């Protein structure tokens, strides 16, 4: 069996190395064998591209090193190329670890989440992993293996027994039977596991608590400043006049953003590892 790993920060980002190490270590410690890890990721950073895809040209696919393949497209392109052309037998997909939190409305623009969402739409168990960062906290990665263990435990305990069951359901004389999905699974609706690690200093003896929570639905307000006047109102005629050219920069306060009690924003920003189960068809909480 194969597990697909991808991201939106690019194949050379430290977060994808951290994720590869975390899954490798988890499988070894749990003595889960006969699973290969395959990385298919963008050839460069593709942050905040959402669920965009490339359809107007051929995609360049390059093997960077054994088991690591780059695609000159978006994270969703990578998942589509992988599941359709490279490893259609992949039993699960992991996306990350993104350098920055993907919580609340961020899911709508996150390429990390979009890659996992695309996998779920292909009926694959999928997890997106992101790491909240703050300027005053060093951006280290060595702790990711330990911090991800509870989330991986939950994911594999719920998903891997189903994958093992599929092996016993196949005809014994069918070639590569354990790597093929049942036709009945084509329309199976799977939630996306969205995991966020907090921006706190790692401790050698204590792991941050892990909690399951819903995705915050608070509107994230965008505001100026306006660099040049974007419009003016004719007081006499109530006519809105636009200049030939103007510029505006929209921004928002990420760290002090409004939040719902018990949501992924509140829980992650307070120092917890959060797990949310998200409907892949609509980026919101599942029932």
SERO-4910 file (N, C-alpha, C, O; in steps of 0.05 Angstrom, whole numbers):
BEGIN
 pado doro    nc1    nc2    nc3   cac1   cac2   cac3    cc1    cc2    cc3    oc1    oc2    oc3
  Unk    A     17    -24      0      0      0      0     17     25      0     41     24      8
  Unk    A      6     47    -10     21     72    -11      5     94      4    -19     94      4
  Unk    A     20    112     16      9    136     28     21    160     13     45    161      9
  Unk    A      4    178      4     12    201    -11     16    225      8     -1    230     25
  Unk    A     38    239      5     44    264     20     47    287      0     61    284    -20
  Unk    A     35    310      7     37    333    -10     36    358      8     35    355     32
  Unk    A     37    382     -4     35    407     12     30    430     -7     25    426    -31
  Unk    A     31    454      3     28    478    -14     52    496    -12     55    515    -27
  Unk    A     71    490      7     95    506     10    117    498     -9    138    512    -11
  Unk    A    113    476    -24    133    467    -43    149    444    -33    151    439     -9
  Unk    A    160    428    -51    173    403    -44    198    408    -28    207    389    -14
  Unk    A    210    431    -29    234    437    -13    229    449     14    248    456     28
  Unk    A    204    452     22    197    465     47    204    446     71    201    422     69
  Unk    A    212    457     94    218    440    117    194    426    129    197    405    141
  Unk    A    170    437    125    146    425    136    140    398    124    131    380    138
  Unk    A    145    394     98    139    368     86    160    347     94    153    324     97
  Unk    A    184    356     99    204    337    111    196    328    139    198    305    146
  Unk    A    185    347    154    176    341    181    153    322    181    152    303    197
  Unk    A    135    325    162    112    307    160    121    279    151    111    259    162
  Unk    A    139    278    132    150    252    123    163    237    146    158    213    150
  Unk    A    178    251    163    191    239    186    171    230    206    173    208    218
  Unk    A    150    246    211    130    239    231    115    214    223    110    196    240
  Unk    A    107    212    198     92    188    189    110    163    189    102    142    197
  Unk    A    135    167    180    154    145    179    158    134    207    158    110    212
  Unk    A    162    152    226    167    144    254    142    131    266    144    111    280
  Unk    A    119    142    260     94    130    271     90    102    261     83     84    276
  Unk    A     93     98    235     89     71    224    109     51    236    102     28    241
  Unk    A    134     60    240    154     42    251    148     35    280    150     12    288
  Unk    A    140     55    296    135     49    324    110     32    328    108     17    347
  Unk    A     91     34    310     66     18    312     69     -8    296     50    -24    295
  Unk    A     93    -13    285     99    -37    269     78    -42    247     69    -64    242
  Unk    A     70    -20    234     53    -21    211     71    -23    186     85     -4    179
  Unk    A     70    -46    174     89    -51    152     75    -51    125     51    -48    123
  Unk    A     91    -55    104     81    -57     77     67    -32     67     48    -33     52
  Unk    A     75     -9     77     64     17     68     88     34     59    106     39     75
  Unk    A     87     43     34    108     61     24     98     90     24     74     95     19
  Unk    A    115    108     30    109    137     28    118    148      2    141    144     -6
  Unk    A    100    163    -12    107    176    -37    100    205    -35     77    212    -28
  Unk    A    119    223    -41    115    251    -41    110    261    -69    126    256    -87
  Unk    A     88    275    -73     82    289    -98     73    317    -91     50    320    -81
  Unk    A     90    336    -95     85    363    -84     92    385   -105    107    379   -124
  Unk    A     82    409   -102     89    431   -120    119    436   -121    133    433   -101
  Unk    A    129    444   -145    157    449   -148    166    475   -134    190    480   -131
  Unk    A    147    491   -125    153    516   -111    129    523    -93    109    510    -95
  Unk    A    132    544    -77    111    552    -60     85    559    -74     86    574    -94
  Unk    A     62    549    -65     36    555    -77     16    562    -55     -7    555    -57
  Unk    A     25    577    -35      7    584    -13    -16    601    -22    -14    617    -41
  Unk    A    -39    598     -8    -63    613    -13    -74    611    -41    -85    631    -52
  Unk    A    -71    588    -53    -82    584    -80   -109    570    -79   -121    567   -100
  Unk    A   -118    562    -55   -144    550    -53   -146    524    -69   -126    509    -72
  Unk    A   -169    520    -81   -174    495    -96   -170    499   -126   -183    487   -142
  Unk    A   -151    517   -133   -146    522   -161   -132    499   -175   -117    484   -162
  Unk    A   -137    496   -201   -125    475   -217   -115    486   -243   -121    508   -251
  Unk    A    -98    470   -256    -86    478   -282    -98    461   -304    -95    437   -303
  Unk    A   -111    474   -323   -123    459   -345   -115    469   -373   -122    456   -393
  Unk    A   -100    490   -374    -94    503   -400    -67    494   -412    -59    503   -433
  Unk    A    -52    477   -397    -26    468   -407    -19    442   -395    -31    433   -376
  Unk    A      2    429   -406     12    405   -394     27    412   -368     39    433   -365
  Unk    A     27    393   -349     41    396   -324     68    382   -326     69    359   -335
  Unk    A     89    394   -316    115    382   -316    119    366   -291    116    377   -269
  Unk    A    124    340   -294    128    322   -271    157    313   -270    167    303   -290
  Unk    A    170    318   -248    199    312   -246    205    296   -220    195    303   -199
  Unk    A    220    274   -223    229    260   -199    254    274   -188    275    274   -201
  Unk    A    251    285   -164    273    300   -152    292    281   -139    317    285   -139
  Unk    A    282    259   -127    298    238   -115    279    215   -111    254    218   -113
  Unk    A    289    190   -106    271    168   -104    248    173    -84    253    179    -60
  Unk    A    224    170    -93    200    173    -76    191    202    -73    172    207    -59
  Unk    A    205    221    -85    198    250    -83    195    261   -111    214    262   -127
  Unk    A    171    269   -118    164    278   -145    152    307   -143    135    312   -126
  Unk    A    162    324   -160    151    352   -161    134    355   -186    137    342   -206
  Unk    A    114    373   -183     96    380   -205     95    410   -206     92    424   -186
  Unk    A     96    422   -231     95    451   -233     66    460   -234     58    473   -254
  Unk    A     52    454   -213     24    461   -212     16    466   -183     33    469   -165
  Unk    A    -10    467   -178    -21    473   -152    -22    448   -135    -17    426   -145
  Unk    A    -27    450   -109    -30    426    -92    -52    408   -102    -49    383   -101
  Unk    A    -74    419   -111    -96    402   -122    -86    388   -147    -93    364   -151
  Unk    A    -71    402   -164    -59    389   -188    -43    364   -179    -44    343   -191
  Unk    A    -27    368   -158     -9    346   -149    -26    322   -140    -19    299   -147
  Unk    A    -47    326   -126    -64    304   -117    -77    291   -141    -79    266   -142
  Unk    A    -87    306   -160   -100    295   -183    -80    279   -200    -86    257   -209
  Unk    A    -56    290   -204    -36    276   -219    -28    250   -205    -26    229   -218
  Unk    A    -25    251   -179    -16    228   -164    -38    206   -164    -31    183   -171
  Unk    A    -63    213   -158    -84    192   -156    -93    182   -183   -105    160   -185
  Unk    A    -88    197   -204    -97    188   -231    -74    175   -247    -80    158   -264
  Unk    A    -49    184   -242    -28    175   -259     -4    161   -245      8    143   -257
  Unk    A      1    168   -221     26    158   -208     20    137   -187     32    115   -188
  Unk    A      1    142   -169     -4    123   -148    -35    121   -143    -45    128   -122
  Unk    A    -49    111   -163    -79    109   -160    -87     90   -138   -111     90   -129
  Unk    A    -69     74   -128    -75     56   -106    -70     67    -78    -73     53    -58
  Unk    A    -63     93    -76    -57    105    -50    -81    102    -32   -104    107    -40
  Unk    A    -76     94     -7    -97     89     12   -103    112     30   -124    112     44
  Unk    A    -85    132     31    -90    156     47    -73    179     37    -52    174     24
  Unk    A    -81    203     43    -66    227     34    -62    246     58    -81    252     72
  Unk    A    -37    256     61    -30    276     81    -19    300     67     -3    298     49
  Unk    A    -28    324     76    -19    349     65     -8    367     86    -21    372    106
  Unk    A     17    377     83     29    394    103     59    388    106     71    375     88
  Unk    A     71    396    128     59    412    149     62    441    139     84    450    134
  Unk    A     40    456    138     40    483    129     53    502    150     48    498    174
  Unk    A     69    521    141     81    540    159     61    563    164     63    584    151
  Unk    A     43    559    183     22    578    189     -4    563    193     -9    543    180
  Unk    A    -21    573    211    -46    560    217    -65    562    194    -66    581    179
  Unk    A    -82    541    191   -104    541    173   -129    535    189   -137    511    192
  Unk    A   -142    555    199   -165    553    217   -187    572    207   -181    591    192
  Unk    A   -211    567    215   -233    585    207   -235    589    177   -233    570    162
  Unk    A   -239    614    170   -243    621    142   -218    617    125   -219    618    100
  Unk    A   -195    613    138   -170    607    123   -173    583    105   -159    580     85
  Unk    A   -190    564    113   -194    540     97   -203    546     69   -197    530     50
  Unk    A   -216    568     65   -227    575     38   -204    581     18   -208    578     -6
  Unk    A   -181    590     28   -159    598     11   -135    580     13   -116    583     -2
  Unk    A   -135    562     32   -112    545     38   -107    524     17   -125    508     11
  Unk    A    -83    524      5    -75    503    -13    -70    477      2    -75    455     -9
  Unk    A    -61    479     27    -56    455     43    -82    440     47    -84    416     43
  Unk    A   -103    455     56   -129    442     60   -141    432     34   -153    411     33
  Unk    A   -138    448     12   -149    441    -14   -139    414    -24   -154    398    -35
  Unk    A   -113    409    -19   -101    383    -28   -115    360    -13   -121    340    -26
  Unk    A   -118    362     13   -132    341     28   -161    339     20   -172    317     19
  Unk    A   -173    362     15   -201    362      7   -204    347    -20   -223    332    -23
  Unk    A   -186    352    -39   -187    338    -64   -185    308    -60   -199    292    -73
  Unk    A   -167    299    -42   -164    271    -37   -190    259    -25   -198    237    -33
  Unk    A   -203    274     -7   -228    265      4   -250    262    -18   -266    244    -17
  Unk    A   -249    280    -37   -268    278    -59   -263    254    -77   -280    245    -92
  Unk    A   -238    243    -75   -231    218    -88   -235    194    -70   -226    173    -75
  Unk    A   -250    199    -48   -257    178    -28   -232    167    -14   -232    143     -6
  Unk    A   -212    183    -10   -189    175      5   -189    188     33   -196    211     35
  Unk    A   -182    173     54   -178    186     80   -156    207     77   -135    201     66
  Unk    A   -161    231     87   -143    253     82   -140    271    106   -160    276    121
  Unk    A   -116    280    111   -110    298    133    -94    322    124    -73    318    110
  Unk    A   -102    346    131    -86    370    126    -74    378    153    -88    379    173
  Unk    A    -48    384    153    -35    392    178    -21    419    175     -7    423    155
  Unk    A    -26    437    194    -14    463    193     -2    470    221    -10    458    241
  Unk    A     16    489    221     29    496    246     27    526    250     39    542    236
  Unk    A     11    534    270      8    562    277     35    573    285     50    561    300
  Unk    A     41    597    276     66    610    282     62    638    293     44    652    284
  Unk    A     78    646    312     78    674    322    107    684    320    126    669    323
  Unk    A    110    711    316    137    722    313    156    716    336    180    713    332
  Unk    A    145    715    360    163    712    384    170    683    390    186    677    408
  Unk    A    158    663    375    163    635    380    181    624    358    173    626    335
  Unk    A    204    612    364    222    602    343    208    581    326    192    565    335
  Unk    A    213    582    300    200    565    281    216    539    277    229    535    257
  Unk    A    214    522    297    228    496    296    209    474    286    185    477    285
  Unk    A    221    451    278    206    429    266    210    402    279    195    384    274
  Unk    A    231    400    295    238    374    306    216    362    324    214    337    327
  Unk    A    200    379    336    179    369    354    154    358    340    137    347    353
  Unk    A    153    363    314    128    355    299    122    326    302     98    318    304
  Unk    A    142    309    301    137    280    303    122    273    329    102    258    328
  Unk    A    131    284    351    117    279    377     90    292    378     70    279    387
  Unk    A     88    316    369     63    331    371     41    319    353     17    320    360
  Unk    A     49    307    331     29    295    313     20    267    321      0    257    311
  Unk    A     34    255    340     27    228    347     -2    224    355    -15    205    346
  Unk    A    -14    241    373    -42    237    380    -61    238    356    -80    223    353
  Unk    A    -56    257    338    -73    260    314    -70    236    295    -89    226    284
  Unk    A    -45    226    292    -41    203    276    -53    178    288    -64    161    274
  Unk    A    -51    176    315    -64    153    329    -94    153    322   -105    132    316
  Unk    A   -107    176    325   -135    177    320   -142    171    291   -161    156    285
  Unk    A   -126    182    273   -131    178    244   -128    148    236   -145    137    223
  Unk    A   -106    136    244   -101    109    237   -119     89    251   -127     68    239
  Unk    A   -127     95    276   -145     77    289   -173     77    276   -187     56    277
  Unk    A   -181     99    265   -207    100    252   -206     92    222   -225     80    212
  Unk    A   -183     98    209   -182     93    180   -167     68    173   -175     53    155
  Unk    A   -145     62    186   -128     39    177   -142     12    181   -138     -5    164
  Unk    A   -158      7    202   -172    -18    204   -190    -23    180   -194    -45    171
  Unk    A   -202     -1    170   -219     -4    146   -202    -12    122   -210    -28    105
  Unk    A   -178     -1    120   -160     -7     97   -152    -37     99   -151    -50     79
  Unk    A   -145    -46    124   -138    -74    127   -161    -92    121   -157   -114    110
  Unk    A   -185    -84    128   -209   -100    122   -212   -103     92   -221   -124     83
  Unk    A   -206    -83     77   -209    -85     48   -191   -107     37   -198   -120     17
  Unk    A   -167   -111     49   -150   -132     39   -163   -159     41   -160   -175     23
  Unk    A   -177   -164     63   -189   -190     67   -214   -194     50   -223   -216     45
  Unk    A   -225   -172     40   -249   -173     24   -243   -180     -5   -261   -188    -20
  Unk    A   -217   -177    -14   -211   -181    -42   -207   -211    -49   -200   -226    -31
  Unk    A   -213   -218    -73   -207   -245    -82   -177   -250    -80   -161   -234    -88
  Unk    A   -169   -273    -69   -141   -279    -64   -125   -280    -90   -101   -275    -90
  Unk    A   -138   -287   -112   -123   -290   -137   -123   -264   -153   -112   -264   -175
  Unk    A   -134   -243   -142   -134   -217   -157   -107   -204   -154    -98   -200   -131
  Unk    A    -94   -196   -176    -68   -183   -174    -70   -156   -160    -88   -140   -167
  Unk    A    -52   -150   -141    -52   -125   -126    -79   -119   -114    -87    -96   -113
  Unk    A    -93   -140   -105   -120   -136    -95   -121   -117    -71   -139   -101    -69
  Unk    A   -101   -118    -54   -101   -102    -30    -97    -72    -36   -100    -56    -18
  Unk    A    -91    -65    -61    -85    -38    -68   -108    -26    -84   -104     -4    -96
  Unk    A   -131    -39    -86   -152    -30   -103   -177    -24    -87   -184    -38    -68
  Unk    A   -191     -2    -94   -215      5    -79   -239     -9    -91   -241    -14   -115
  Unk    A   -259    -14    -74   -284    -25    -83   -298     -4   -100   -295     20    -95
  Unk    A   -313    -12   -120   -329      7   -136   -349     22   -118   -355     45   -124
  Unk    A   -359      9    -98   -380     21    -81   -369     45    -66   -384     61    -55
  Unk    A   -342     47    -64   -330     69    -49   -327     94    -66   -320    115    -55
  Unk    A   -334     93    -91   -329    116   -109   -344    141    -99   -334    163   -102
  Unk    A   -368    137    -88   -384    160    -80   -385    162    -49   -402    177    -38
  Unk    A   -366    149    -35   -366    150     -6   -358    178      3   -338    189     -6
  Unk    A   -373    189     21   -368    216     31   -349    215     55   -356    203     76
  Unk    A   -326    227     53   -306    226     75   -301    254     84   -297    273     68
  Unk    A   -300    259    110   -292    285    120   -262    288    118   -247    269    117
  Unk    A   -253    313    116   -225    320    116   -216    324    145   -229    339    160
  Unk    A   -195    312    153   -183    316    180   -166    341    178   -145    341    164
  Unk    A   -173    363    191   -157    387    191   -144    391    218   -158    395    238
  Unk    A   -117    389    219   -102    390    244    -85    415    244    -73    422    225
  Unk    A    -85    428    268    -68    452    272    -52    449    297    -63    443    318
  Unk    A    -26    453    295     -8    453    318     -5    482    328     -5    501    313
  Unk    A     -3    485    355     -2    512    366     25    525    364     45    512    360
  Unk    A     25    552    368     50    567    368     60    570    397     58    592    408
  Unk    A     71    549    408     83    550    435    110    536    434    116    521    416
  Unk    A    126    542    454    153    530    455    150    500    462    136    493    481
  Unk    A    163    483    446    162    454    452    176    448    479    196    461    486
  Unk    A    165    430    494    176    420    519    184    391    516    171    376    503
  Unk    A    206    384    529    217    357    526    199    336    539    199    313    530
  Unk    A    184    344    559    169    324    575    138    326    572    124    308    579
  Unk    A    129    349    561    100    353    560     91    360    532    102    377    519
  Unk    A     70    345    523     58    351    497     34    370    501     21    368    521
  Unk    A     29    387    482      4    403    483    -20    385    483    -19    364    470
  Unk    A    -41    392    497    -66    376    495    -78    376    467    -75    395    453
  Unk    A    -90    354    460   -104    351    434   -134    351    438   -144    337    456
  Unk    A   -148    366    422   -177    368    424   -190    368    397   -179    379    378
  Unk    A   -213    356    395   -229    357    371   -249    380    373   -262    384    394
  Unk    A   -251    396    353   -268    420    354   -278    427    326   -269    416    306
  Unk    A   -297    446    325   -308    454    300   -293    478    288   -277    491    302
  Unk    A   -297    482    262   -284    504    248   -298    530    253   -323    532    250
  Unk    A   -283    550    261   -295    576    267   -308    588    243   -297    587    221
  Unk    A   -332    600    246   -347    611    224   -347    642    225   -362    654    210
  Unk    A   -331    654    242   -330    683    244   -319    696    219   -299    687    208
  Unk    A   -332    717    210   -323    732    187   -297    745    193   -294    759    214
  Unk    A   -277    741    176   -251    754    180   -250    780    164   -247    779    139
  Unk    A   -253    802    178   -256    828    164   -230    836    150   -208    833    161
  Unk    A   -233    846    126   -210    856    111   -212    887    110   -234    898    105
  Unk    A   -190    900    114   -190    929    114   -165    941    101   -146    926     97
  Unk    A   -165    966     96   -144    981     82   -117    979     94   -111    958    107
  Unk    A    -99    998     91   -106   1025     82   -108   1027     52    -96   1013     37
  Unk    A   -124   1046     43   -126   1053     15   -102   1070      8    -97   1091     21
  Unk    A    -86   1063    -12    -62   1078    -19    -69   1103    -34    -58   1124    -30
  Unk    A    -88   1100    -53    -98   1123    -68   -128   1122    -67   -140   1101    -62
  Unk    A   -141   1145    -70   -171   1145    -69   -182   1126    -89   -177   1127   -113
  Unk    A   -199   1107    -79   -210   1087    -97   -236   1097   -110   -244   1086   -130
  Unk    A   -250   1116    -98   -274   1127   -109   -281   1153    -96   -270   1161    -75
  Unk    A   -298   1168   -109   -308   1193    -98   -337   1196   -105   -346   1186   -126
  Unk    A   -351   1210    -89   -380   1213    -93   -386   1242   -100   -379   1261    -85
  Unk    A   -399   1246   -123   -408   1273   -131   -432   1281   -113   -453   1270   -116
  Unk    A   -427   1301    -96   -448   1308    -76   -473   1319    -89   -495   1316    -79
  Unk    A   -469   1332   -112   -493   1344   -125   -510   1324   -140   -535   1326   -140
  Unk    A   -497   1304   -152   -512   1285   -169   -514   1257   -157   -525   1239   -169
  Unk    A   -501   1252   -133   -500   1226   -121   -490   1205   -140   -500   1182   -141
  Unk    A   -470   1213   -156   -458   1194   -175   -430   1185   -165   -414   1202   -158
  Unk    A   -426   1159   -164   -401   1148   -155   -381   1149   -179   -386   1137   -200
  Unk    A   -359   1163   -175   -340   1166   -196   -314   1151   -189   -304   1154   -166
  Unk    A   -305   1135   -207   -280   1119   -202   -258   1132   -219   -262   1139   -242
  Unk    A   -234   1135   -207   -212   1145   -222   -202   1124   -242   -210   1101   -241
  Unk    A   -185   1133   -261   -175   1114   -281   -160   1092   -267   -161   1069   -276
  Unk    A   -145   1098   -247   -128   1078   -234   -126   1084   -204   -123   1107   -197
  Unk    A   -127   1064   -188   -123   1067   -159   -112   1041   -148   -114   1020   -161
  Unk    A   -101   1042   -124    -91   1018   -111   -102   1016    -83   -108   1036    -70
  Unk    A   -105    991    -74   -114    986    -47   -102    960    -37    -98    941    -53
  Unk    A    -95    959    -12    -84    935      0   -103    926     22   -108    941     42
  Unk    A   -114    902     20   -132    891     40   -116    873     59   -101    856     51
  Unk    A   -120    877     85   -106    862    105   -125    856    128   -147    868    129
  Unk    A   -117    839    146   -133    833    169   -114    826    192    -91    819    188
  Unk    A   -124    828    216   -108    821    240   -111    791    245   -132    781    253
  Unk    A    -89    776    240    -91    747    243    -91    737    272   -108    721    279
  Unk    A    -72    747    288    -69    736    315    -91    745    334    -98    730    352
  Unk    A   -101    769    330   -122    779    348   -150    778    335   -168    794    343
  Unk    A   -153    760    317   -179    758    302   -202    750    321   -197    737    341
  Unk    A   -226    758    314   -249    749    330   -252    719    328   -243    707    308
  Unk    A   -265    706    347   -267    677    347   -291    667    363   -301    681    380
  Unk    A   -300    644    356   -323    631    370   -313    614    392   -292    601    390
  Unk    A   -327    613    414   -319    597    437   -319    567    430   -339    557    419
  Unk    A   -297    554    435   -295    525    429   -286    519    401   -284    495    394
  Unk    A   -282    539    384   -275    534    356   -245    528    353   -230    529    372
  Unk    A   -237    521    328   -209    515    323   -191    539    327   -169    536    336
  Unk    A   -202    563    321   -186    587    325   -180    591    355   -157    594    363
  Unk    A   -201    590    372   -197    594    400   -179    572    412   -161    578    428
  Unk    A   -184    547    405   -169    525    417   -139    525    409   -122    521    426
  Unk    A   -134    528    383   -106    528    374    -91    552    384    -68    550    392
  Unk    A   -104    576    384    -90    600    392    -86    600    423    -70    616    433
  Unk    A   -100    583    437    -95    581    466    -75    559    473    -71    554    497
  Unk    A    -63    546    453    -41    527    458    -48    498    455    -33    481    465
  Unk    A    -70    491    442    -78    464    439    -73    454    410    -74    470    391
  Unk    A    -69    428    407    -69    416    381    -99    410    374   -113    397    389
  Unk    A   -108    420    351   -136    418    344   -140    399    321   -124    397    302
  Unk    A   -162    384    322   -171    366    301   -199    373    294   -217    373    311
  Unk    A   -204    380    269   -231    386    260   -238    368    236   -221    362    220
  Unk    A   -263    358    236   -272    341    214   -290    358    196   -311    367    204
  Unk    A   -281    362    171   -293    382    154   -306    368    129   -293    351    117
  Unk    A   -330    376    123   -344    367     99   -328    376     75   -325    400     71
  Unk    A   -318    358     57   -303    367     34   -319    382     13   -307    397     -3
  Unk    A   -345    379     14   -361    393     -6   -367    422      3   -371    439    -14
  Unk    A   -367    427     29   -371    454     39   -352    457     63   -354    440     81
  Unk    A   -335    477     63   -315    480     84   -329    490    110   -329    513    116
  Unk    A   -341    471    124   -354    478    149   -353    453    167   -342    433    160
  Unk    A   -365    455    190   -365    432    209   -382    410    198   -402    415    184
  Unk    A   -375    385    205   -392    362    198   -413    358    221   -408    367    243
  Unk    A   -435    345    215   -455    340    236   -444    325    260   -458    320    279
***
